[in-house]
Structure formats: C-alpha cells, structure tokens
Amino acid sequence: MEKQSNIWDVHYKNIDRQFIGEEDMFLWLSKGDLKVETESEIAAARDQTLKTEYYATKILSTQTDSKCSLCQQSDETIDHIISACPILAKEQYIKRHDRVCTQLHFNICKETGVQLDKKHWYELVPKSIETSQGGKVTILWNQQVQTDRNLPNNTPDLIICDNEKGTCM
C-alpha cells in the first residue's frame, strides 16, 4: 500500500498550483454526473495505478518488461501513453486534440450566437468559417494566417474575429 501512496504523492506534488487550485482539484467528483466505473478509471489514471507495463513490473513486481507495448522505447507509464508515445503521436494525439478543439469551437459558437446544425458538440464537424447572426463574430477553424515572414506553424486551431471592433484572437 505504501508504494501506491508514494505514486499519489508524486502526482500531487507535480500538479501546477498556478492552474489548479486545491479547491478545484476534486471538483469533478462532487458533481455526481459520472458512472462509478468512469470515476474509478479517472481516479486510477490520476493515481498512476492503471495497469500499464510499468505498473505491473515496478509496483506489482511481475516478471514483465516495463517498456511500452507499442513503441518499445520508453517505460509504459500513464504520462508516456498520454503524451510521449511516438506511435500514438502519429494519429491518436491529433484526434484527441481535434476533439477538444471541436468542443471549444462548439461552445464559442453557442456563446457568440453562431447557428449550428448539431445539438451536441460531439456530433459537430466544424466548418472552416462560421459567422454569427448579424455578422458580429466570425470563427475560423484551422485557417492559415498570412504573415510577413515564413512561419512553420501558422495555422491556429481557432481564430475568433470581432467584426465590429476589427480584432481577432
């Protein structure tokens, strides 16, 4: 049991308090809108106790290789699976990123009065240009920005243009 509490301690110490306050850390638990199974999976991921190869080898002391079963390059930890596996980076990380951006796009459209043909964010396939009723706001999705010099990454996920003020962000 001590090994598991040490894993939690590492996670807890790594949380950037600048972005996540003590009172907000467990807010998702108090809402009660998750299935018990979902809640337990999230808690296990947070606690670094999902059954990965690393966990099986180092914590459960099994005689297995702790390397990632996909890339075989690094230990298969939660952090590696979520953000560092080169095999997952080719496609899965991009899909996850785009789904998050789709939800942001959906919420911004709703807040700015852009009419959408879908009721739920997960049904939406964002259009490259959306304009609010009356033309006050334009939302651009994955549009390249023209710059005065060549930039390797000049296609932001979302650009929100306030057409009345002539500003974009």
N, C-alpha and C positions, 0 to 999 in steps of 0.2 A: 504493500500500500504506500510505503514511503516513496517509491520510485514514481508513482502516479502523482503524488502531491508535488514532487520536485518538477515534474513536467508542467503542472499547472503554474507553479511559481515562475518558471521560465517564461511562459506565455504572459502571465500577469505583469511581470517586470518589463516585458517588451512592448506593452501597449503604450502608444504615444498619448500621454495625458493631454497634450495640446489639442488633439482632435476628439478624444473620447473621455468624457468626464466620468468620475466614479458613479454618479447617479444614473448616467445613461448606459453604463456598461451592460446591465442586465435588464434594461427597459423592455427588450423584445420578449422576455419571459413573462412579464406582468400583463401583457395584452391578452393572453389566453387564446389566440387565434391559430395556433399550430397544433397539429396532431402530435400525440405523445411520441410517436416514432420519429417524426421530423425534429422535434425538440431534442430528443436524445442523440440523434445524429449530429445536430449542430453543436451540442454540448461536447460530444466526443471529439469532433473536429477542433473545437476551441481548446480542449484539454490535451490535444495531440495524442489521443488514445484510439483513433480509428485504427483498424488492423491493417497497417502497412507492413512492408517487408522490414523496415527499420524497427518498428514497434515490436514485431514478432521476434526479431533477433536480439535487440538490446533490452527490451523490457520483459518479454515472456521467456527469454533465453532459449529459443528454439534453435535448431541447427540449420538455419536457412541463411541465404545471402541477403544482406541488408540493401543491396543495390536495387534501383528502380527496375521493375519488371518490364518497362517499356524501353528505356534508353540504356540501361545497364551502365550509366556513367556516374551517378551520384546515389547517395543513400535515399531510399524511398520514404521521405518524411512528408508530412502534410504540406509544409512550405514548398518542398520540391514539386509535389503534384499540382499545387495551386498556381505556382508562378515560375518554376525554373526548368521543367522538363522540356528538352528540345523537341521531343516527339509531339507532345501536346501543344507546344507553341506554334507549330505549323498550321493548325486548324482550330483546335478546341478553345484556345485562349482568345482567338479572334472572334469566334462565335459568341463566347461569354461576354466579351467586350461589347459587341454589337447589340446583344440583348439588353445589356444595361443601358446603352445609349438609346435604344428603342424606347425603353421605359421613360427615360428623361425626355425624349422627343415628344412622346405621348403626353406627359404631364405638362410640359411647356406649352404645347398646342392647346390643351384644355384651359390653362391659366390665361392665355393670351387671346382666346376666342377663335382659334383656328378650328374650323369644322372638320371632323374626321369621320370616315365612313365605318370605323370599327368602334365597338363599345369597350373593348378591353385592350390594354397595351400589348399583350402577348399575341394578339391577332393582327397587329399593325405591321405593315411593310412600309416604312417611311418613304414618302415621295421626296425627290431631291429639292423641291421648293414648295413650301406651304405658305399661304398668305391668310391673315385673319380677315374676318368680315370688316369691310370698310378700309382695308389695306393699311391699317396702322402698324402691323407687325408682319415681318417675313421671316420664316425659319428655313435655313438652308441645311441640308443633310449631306455630309461628305462632299462638299463642294471645294474645289481647289481655289486658293486665294492667290490672286495675281500680286506679285511683289516686284520690287525694283531690282532684286538680285535673286539668283537661283538658290532656292532652299530645298533640301531633300524631303522635308516633311511639312508641306504647306496645304494639307487637306484636313482641316479640323473636322471633328465629328459633327458638331452643331455650331451654327452661327445664328444668333438672334439679332435681327435688324429692327430698330425702332425707326420706322419710316418718317414719323413726324419730327423727331429730333435729329435724324440723319446720323445716328450712331449704331454701331454694331458691337456685339461681344460674343 
